[in-house]
Structures are given as C-alpha cells and as structure tokens.
Amino acid sequence: MWSRSRENATADAAPAVRSTLDGNSTVLSPSTLIVLSTVVINMTGVGLFWPILPMLVQELSGGTVSETAALYGALSVVYALMQFIFAPMMGALSDRFGRRPVLLTALTGMGFDAILLALAPSIAWVFAGRALGGIFGATFSVANAYMADISKDEDRAAAFGMVGAAFGIGFILGPLLGGVLGEIDLRLPVFAAAGLSFLNVGFGWFFLRESLPEKDRSVTPLFKTNFIATFKWLATSPVILPLAVALLIANTMQRGLESIWVLFTGVQYGWGAREAGISLAIVGISYVVVQGFLVKRIVARLGEAMTIAAGFSLSAVMYLLLSVNESSLVGFIGTIPHVIGWGAAGPALQALASRQVAKNQQGYLQGALTSITGLAAVAGPVIATGTFAWFTSENAPFAFPGAYFLGGGMLLFVAAWIGSASRRTVPAD
C-alpha cells in the first residue's frame, strides 16, 4: 500500500508528532491541523451532493415524489447499514497497518464512489455508490483514532471536539456549495465531490504523518474484527458498554430530530423552508462553536463523566420543552442549549471510552462507536417519523406533534444517568 521506507520514516516520526503537544497545544500542532483539514475537505466533498441526490434519484427512477422519497430513504438506510457493518473493520485495519494508509485508502474509495454516482446510468448504480460510500466512510473514526494517538488524556475530549467541529464546518460548506453548483448542472456537485476527495488524497499523502508507530500496532487477526465480534467485545467491558448504550440513545434521538424537524416546525410553528433553514443553520454554527471551543473548558471544569451527565440532561430538558412549546422564538433559540449539551457530552463520552483501551485498539474502538452511530442513523428516523406520523394522523387518540420529543427527553435522561454512573465504574488512572 505504501513503501517500507516511507512507513518506517513516518512511524519513527510519530513520537515527534506526539512530542509537539502540551496541555494547551493539542489543537495547534501541525499534524492536528492537517488531519482536521482532511476532515473538513472530505466532509465538504461528501456534503456537496446531498442537496441534489433526491433530484438525481427522481431523474433516474422517473417516479412520483412519494416514490422518490421512499427510494431516498432506502439509500440512507443502505449507507448507514454499510457503515454499521464495516466501520469496526476499517478501524481495526488502522490499528494493524497504521492510520495514514487506511485514511488515504478510504478517501480514495470515496472519490471513486462520487465518480460512480456522477456517471450512474440507473438507480441501481446509485445504490451501489451509496453502499461503497458507507464502506469507505471511515475517515471520521480513523481521524478520531489519530487524535487519540497524539493527544494526552486530559486533552482528548477537546481533540475529539475539534474533529467534530471540522466535521460540522464541512457539513455547512458542502450543502451550500452543492446547492449553488446543482443549479448549473445536476451532476456537477458530484464531480466536484470526487475532485475534492482526490485532492484530499494528495494533501494527505504529502503532509499527513503516521501517528501509530509499528511497534504499537495490533496483531489481532482481521477475521476477529467484524461487527459481530465488535459487539461481543463491547459486551465484555463494564465501562465501555454503558457508554456505548448512552451513545446509541443520544445519537438515535439526534438523528430523529433531524429527520422530522422541518415537518414538526411546520405543524407546531407554521414555519416554511426559510425559517427551518435558518434554525438548522443556527444548529450547525452552534455545533462548530461548542465542539471547537467550549468542550475543552467544560470538560476541564466538570470532568468527562459529569460533562456527559450534565450535557445529556440539558438536551433532555430542551426536548421536553420543545414537545409542548408553541413559541417560534423558543423554537429558534431552544436548539442552542440542546446543541451545547449534546455537543459537549459526545466528545467527553468518546474520551472516557478511549482511555479504557490500549493504543493498538483505538481504531477498533472508534470504528465500534462509528458503527453505533450508523445504527442510530437507521433507528432514529424510523422512530421519529413513525411517532410523528401517528400523532398527527386522524387515528391518533389526540393530536400531539411533539410526542417524539417527549419520549426523546425521557430517554436522554437515561443517557445522562449512565454518564453519571460511569464515575463509579471508571478505574482510577
């Protein structure tokens, strides 16, 4: 995959990469900035074709709006399922062969995935492209493993937060550029996404150093790194398993919110696309600020376990408020406390989990956590849309558009309790 001489050189450089960090410089080291730039460029490329994918599906299928919606939903499920199945294996590959080659391979794969979508002659090719995208969409988990390699324990939550912020920046830029390019030509954003992916490969090849020295790499056979083995492994950890459950709850609730937000605000507040778009922009900007700048300060003050407990509790309160609120103003600003809570708790949870495993298991762990988020991406929309549809239908015993948020708030309190309880189960350093 890459030459032995280059592998040795970059492996020998890993201690030097790590030595550039101190208590305040995790987010400022050159290697950190490079991997964060890689995440931004990659997520911008991925987000480029999100605005036009439904239109591409309709063009190729020739179906009605309802049929297009069903196909688009099926594509989302295919992507999430592939990520659920393959993320642990991709993380384990980075433990075995190093972060750099796996990251570059995944980026290359995503470039070919974009080309496949751009040239797709039928809807079957789009499904194949989404499946490949889910398989190679491992950059987020490998980037987190990279950050775990080069950061100290006390800086790890902030490091994970910076990856989340980079992800959020790409999430904002990609759809914005995709919408502009899509007005010129429907497939232009997909070609642009492919170009960004290959540009990212070149960027990483020349500037990204390896963070996991060869002596620290895993020797676990790859057949033991499938998603079934991953969840058996999670079940054996008295600390990681509860945290994984909390992550599944929190991400399922968040993915559900995203799937019904436009529908819910239309019924509850009478919003149109403009108001819903503004509110989602507020969420995106808040997410970047929280993960990029506030996580380190919050975790330093509260500790990881209490940040999880307080963060998910704050989100739970806001979910309960949203379930009954009818004020548009609260609808706009009420998402900000939720993002602060959920956005701070996530990196704290990842940091707490990462301290329970060795260096040569960081990729496996991050792959497992990515697999859980993939499962949440399937479960959340199904639960949310089903609940919303029932409580706004004529068959419902009473009209309650906010029913999902009421149930979600209660479940988020469960996730908060798990975070608080983890203080008693985490072994002392």
C-alpha positions in Angstrom: 0.0 0.0 0.0 3.0 2.3 0.6 6.8 1.7 0.7 8.5 0.2 3.7 11.0 3.1 3.8 8.2 5.6 3.9 6.4 3.6 6.6 9.5 3.4 8.8 10.1 7.1 8.3 6.6 8.1 9.3 6.4 5.6 12.1 9.7 7.0 13.5 8.2 10.5 13.2 5.2 9.6 15.4 6.9 10.2 18.7 8.0 13.6 17.3 4.4 14.3 16.3 3.2 13.5 19.8 6.0 15.4 21.5 4.9 18.7 19.9 1.8 18.6 22.1 1.4 20.0 25.6 -1.6 20.8 27.8 -2.6 23.7 25.6 -1.4 22.8 22.1 -3.3 19.7 21.1 -5.4 21.7 18.7 -2.5 23.8 17.4 0.1 21.2 16.3 0.8 20.9 12.6 -0.2 17.3 12.5 -3.5 18.1 14.2 -4.3 20.9 11.8 -3.6 18.6 8.9 -5.9 15.9 10.0 -8.6 18.4 10.8 -8.2 20.0 7.3 -8.5 16.5 5.9 -11.9 16.0 7.7 -13.1 19.5 6.5 -12.2 18.8 2.9 -13.7 15.3 3.0 -17.0 16.4 4.6 -17.3 19.3 2.2 -16.9 16.8 -0.7 -19.5 14.4 0.9 -22.0 17.3 1.6 -21.7 18.7 -2.0 -24.1 16.2 -3.5 -26.6 16.0 -0.6 -28.8 18.8 -1.9 -29.1 17.2 -5.4 -29.2 13.5 -4.5 -33.1 13.4 -4.2 -33.3 15.1 -7.6 -30.9 12.6 -9.1 -32.9 9.8 -7.7 -36.1 11.2 -9.2 -34.4 11.7 -12.6 -33.1 8.2 -12.8 -36.2 6.4 -11.3 -38.8 8.5 -13.1 -41.1 8.0 -10.1 -43.5 10.3 -8.2 -42.5 12.4 -5.3 -43.7 9.7 -2.9 -41.8 7.0 -4.7 -38.7 9.2 -4.8 -38.9 9.8 -1.0 -39.1 6.0 -0.4 -36.1 5.4 -2.6 -34.1 8.2 -1.0 -35.0 6.7 2.4 -33.8 3.3 1.3 -30.5 4.9 0.1 -29.9 6.4 3.5 -30.5 3.0 5.2 -28.1 1.3 2.8 -25.4 3.9 3.6 -25.9 3.6 7.3 -26.0 -0.2 7.3 -22.7 -0.4 5.4 -21.2 1.9 7.9 -22.6 -0.1 10.7 -21.1 -3.4 9.3 -17.7 -2.1 8.0 -16.7 0.7 10.4 -15.2 -1.7 13.1 -13.2 -3.4 10.4 -11.8 -0.2 9.0 -10.9 0.9 12.5 -9.1 -2.4 13.1 -7.3 -2.1 9.8 -5.9 1.3 11.1 -4.7 -0.5 14.3 -3.0 -3.1 12.2 -1.5 -1.1 9.3 -1.4 2.5 10.7 -3.9 5.4 10.5 -2.3 7.0 7.4 -2.7 4.3 4.8 -6.2 3.4 5.9 -7.3 7.0 5.8 -5.8 7.6 2.3 -7.4 4.4 1.1 -10.8 5.4 2.4 -10.5 8.8 0.8 -9.6 7.3 -2.5 -12.6 4.9 -2.2 -14.9 7.9 -1.6 -13.5 9.6 -4.7 -14.4 6.6 -6.8 -17.8 6.4 -5.1 -18.5 10.0 -6.2 -17.5 9.2 -9.8 -19.8 6.2 -9.8 -22.7 8.5 -8.6 -21.8 11.2 -11.2 -21.9 8.7 -14.1 -24.7 6.5 -12.7 -27.0 5.4 -15.6 -29.7 3.9 -13.4 -30.9 3.9 -9.8 -29.2 0.6 -9.2 -25.8 2.3 -9.7 -26.8 4.9 -7.2 -27.5 2.2 -4.6 -24.1 0.7 -5.4 -22.5 4.0 -4.9 -24.1 4.6 -1.6 -23.1 1.2 -0.4 -19.4 2.0 -1.3 -19.8 5.4 0.4 -20.8 3.6 3.6 -18.0 1.2 3.4 -15.3 3.8 2.8 -16.9 6.4 5.1 -14.4 5.6 7.8 -12.5 8.9 7.7 -14.3 10.2 10.8 -13.4 7.1 13.0 -9.8 6.9 11.8 -9.4 10.7 12.3 -10.6 10.2 15.9 -8.2 7.3 16.4 -5.4 9.6 15.0 -6.3 12.3 17.5 -6.3 9.8 20.3 -2.8 8.7 19.3 -1.4 12.2 19.5 -3.3 13.7 22.4 -2.8 13.4 26.2 -5.7 12.0 28.3 -6.6 15.4 29.6 -6.8 16.9 26.1 -8.6 14.0 24.4 -12.2 15.3 24.7 -11.0 18.6 23.2 -9.3 16.7 20.4 -12.4 14.8 19.6 -14.4 18.0 19.8 -12.1 19.6 17.2 -12.8 16.6 14.8 -16.5 17.2 15.4 -16.1 20.9 14.6 -14.2 20.1 11.4 -17.0 17.7 10.5 -19.5 20.4 11.2 -17.7 23.0 9.1 -17.7 20.6 6.1 -21.3 19.8 6.8 -22.2 23.5 6.4 -19.9 24.3 3.4 -20.8 21.2 1.4 -24.5 21.5 1.1 -24.2 25.3 0.5 -21.8 24.8 -2.4 -23.7 21.8 -3.7 -26.9 23.8 -4.0 -25.1 26.5 -6.0 -23.4 24.1 -8.3 -26.5 22.0 -8.7 -28.3 24.9 -10.2 -25.7 24.9 -13.0 -25.8 21.1 -13.6 -27.4 18.4 -11.5 -24.3 16.2 -11.5 -21.7 18.9 -11.2 -21.6 18.8 -7.4 -20.9 15.1 -7.5 -17.9 15.6 -9.9 -16.7 18.4 -7.5 -17.0 15.9 -4.6 -14.8 13.4 -6.5 -12.3 16.2 -7.2 -12.1 17.2 -3.5 -11.7 13.6 -2.5 -8.7 13.0 -4.8 -7.3 16.4 -3.8 -7.6 15.3 -0.2 -5.7 12.1 -1.0 -2.8 14.2 -2.4 -2.9 16.5 0.5 -2.7 13.6 3.0 0.0 11.8 1.0 2.4 14.7 1.2 1.6 16.2 4.6 0.0 13.7 6.9 2.4 11.8 9.1 1.7 8.4 10.6 0.6 8.6 14.3 0.8 4.9 15.3 4.3 3.5 15.4 4.8 0.0 14.0 5.8 -1.3 17.5 2.4 -0.3 18.9 0.2 -1.9 16.2 -2.3 -4.6 16.7 -1.7 -8.2 15.7 -5.3 -9.3 16.1 -6.5 -11.4 13.1 -8.8 -9.4 10.8 -11.5 -12.1 10.9 -12.0 -11.2 14.6 -12.8 -7.6 13.8 -16.2 -8.0 12.1 -19.2 -6.1 13.6 -20.4 -9.2 15.5 -17.1 -9.7 17.2 -17.1 -5.9 17.9 -20.3 -6.0 19.9 -19.2 -9.2 21.7 -16.1 -7.2 22.7 -18.1 -4.2 23.8 -20.2 -6.5 26.0 -17.2 -7.6 28.0 -16.3 -4.1 29.1 -18.1 -2.8 32.2 -17.2 0.8 31.3 -17.4 0.9 27.5 -20.7 -1.0 27.2 -22.8 1.5 29.2 -21.1 4.4 27.3 -22.0 2.7 24.0 -25.6 2.4 25.1 -25.6 6.1 26.1 -24.1 7.0 22.7 -26.7 4.9 20.9 -29.6 6.6 22.8 -28.2 10.1 22.2 -27.4 9.7 18.5 -30.7 8.0 17.8 -32.6 10.9 19.4 -30.5 13.4 17.4 -30.9 11.7 14.1 -34.6 11.5 14.8 -34.8 15.2 15.5 -33.0 16.0 12.2 -35.5 13.8 10.2 -38.7 15.4 11.4 -37.5 19.0 12.3 -38.9 20.6 9.1 -42.2 18.7 9.4 -42.5 19.4 13.1 -41.8 23.1 12.9 -44.2 23.4 10.0 -47.1 22.0 12.1 -46.1 23.4 15.5 -45.0 26.9 14.5 -46.2 27.3 10.9 -42.7 27.6 9.6 -41.8 27.3 6.0 -38.5 26.2 4.4 -36.9 29.6 5.1 -37.4 29.5 8.9 -36.5 25.9 9.1 -33.3 26.5 7.1 -32.3 29.4 9.4 -32.9 27.3 12.5 -30.8 24.4 11.1 -28.0 27.0 10.2 -28.1 28.1 13.9 -27.7 24.5 14.9 -24.8 23.9 12.6 -22.9 27.1 13.7 -23.6 26.3 17.4 -22.3 22.8 17.0 -19.0 24.1 15.5 -18.6 26.6 18.3 -19.3 24.1 21.1 -17.1 21.3 19.7 -14.3 23.6 18.6 -14.0 26.0 21.5 -16.2 25.0 24.5 -15.6 21.3 25.0 -12.1 21.7 26.5 -13.3 24.2 29.0 -16.4 22.3 30.1 -14.6 19.0 30.5 -11.7 20.7 32.4 -14.2 22.1 34.8 -16.7 19.2 35.2 -14.7 16.1 34.2 -15.7 13.7 31.5 -18.4 11.7 33.4 -20.2 14.8 34.7 -20.0 16.5 31.3 -21.8 13.5 29.9 -24.4 13.6 32.6 -24.9 17.4 32.6 -24.8 17.6 28.8 -27.4 14.9 28.1 -29.6 16.3 30.9 -29.6 19.7 29.3 -30.6 18.2 26.0 -33.3 16.2 27.7 -34.8 19.4 29.3 -34.8 21.1 25.9 -36.5 18.1 24.3 -39.3 18.2 26.9 -39.7 21.9 26.4 -39.9 21.5 22.6 -42.6 18.8 22.9 -45.1 21.4 24.3 -43.7 24.7 23.2 -45.7 26.8 20.7 -43.4 29.9 20.6 -41.4 30.4 17.4 -38.8 32.3 19.4 -38.2 29.3 21.7 -38.1 27.1 18.6 -35.2 29.2 17.2 -33.1 29.6 20.4 -34.1 26.4 22.2 -31.9 24.4 19.9 -28.8 26.2 21.2 -28.9 24.8 24.8 -29.6 21.3 23.2 -26.5 21.6 21.0 -24.4 22.8 23.9 -25.4 19.8 26.0 -25.3 17.1 23.2 -22.3 18.6 21.6 -20.2 18.7 24.8 -21.3 15.2 26.0 -20.3 13.4 22.8 -16.6 14.2 22.9 -16.5 13.6 26.6 -18.0 10.2 26.1 -15.5 9.3 23.4 -12.6 10.5 25.5 -13.8 8.4 28.5 -14.2 5.3 26.4 -10.8 5.8 24.6 -9.0 5.8 28.0 -10.2 2.3 28.6 -8.3 0.7 25.7 -4.7 0.4 24.6 -3.1 2.3 21.7 -3.5 -0.6 19.3 -7.2 -0.8 20.0 -8.1 2.9 19.4 -9.1 2.4 15.8 -11.2 -0.7 16.7 -13.0 1.3 19.4 -13.6 4.3 17.2 -14.9 2.0 14.5 -17.2 0.4 17.0 -18.5 3.8 18.1 -19.0 4.8 14.4 -20.9 1.6 13.9 -23.2 2.6 16.7 -23.8 6.0 15.1 -24.6 4.1 11.9 -27.2 2.1 13.7 -28.6 5.3 15.2 -28.9 6.8 11.7 -31.2 3.9 10.8 -33.2 3.8 14.0 -33.7 7.5 14.7 -35.5 8.5 11.5 -37.7 5.4 11.6 -38.8 6.0 15.2 -39.2 9.8 14.8 -41.1 9.7 11.5 -43.3 6.9 12.7 -44.1 8.7 16.0 -44.8 12.0 14.3 -47.0 10.4 11.6 -49.1 8.6 14.2 -49.7 11.6 16.5 -50.6 13.9 13.6 -52.9 11.4 12.0 -56.7 11.1 12.3 -56.3 7.7 14.1 -54.3 9.2 17.0 -56.2 9.4 20.3 -55.2 13.1 20.4 -53.0 15.4 18.3 -49.5 15.7 19.7 -46.8 16.7 17.2 -44.2 16.9 19.9 -44.7 13.3 21.1 -41.3 12.2 19.8 -39.5 15.0 21.8 -41.4 13.9 25.0 -40.1 10.4 24.6 -36.7 11.5 23.5 -36.3 13.7 26.5 -37.0 10.8 28.9 -34.5 8.6 27.1 -31.9 11.3 27.2 -32.3 11.4 30.9 -31.4 7.7 30.9 -28.2 8.5 28.9 -27.4 11.2 31.4 -27.8 8.8 34.3 -25.4 6.4 32.6 -22.9 9.2 32.3 -23.2 10.0 36.0 -23.0 6.3 37.0 -19.8 5.9 34.9 -17.9 7.9 37.6 -18.2 4.8 39.9 -17.0 2.3 37.3 -14.1 4.0 35.6 -10.8 2.7 37.0 -8.5 5.3 38.6 -5.6 6.4 36.4 
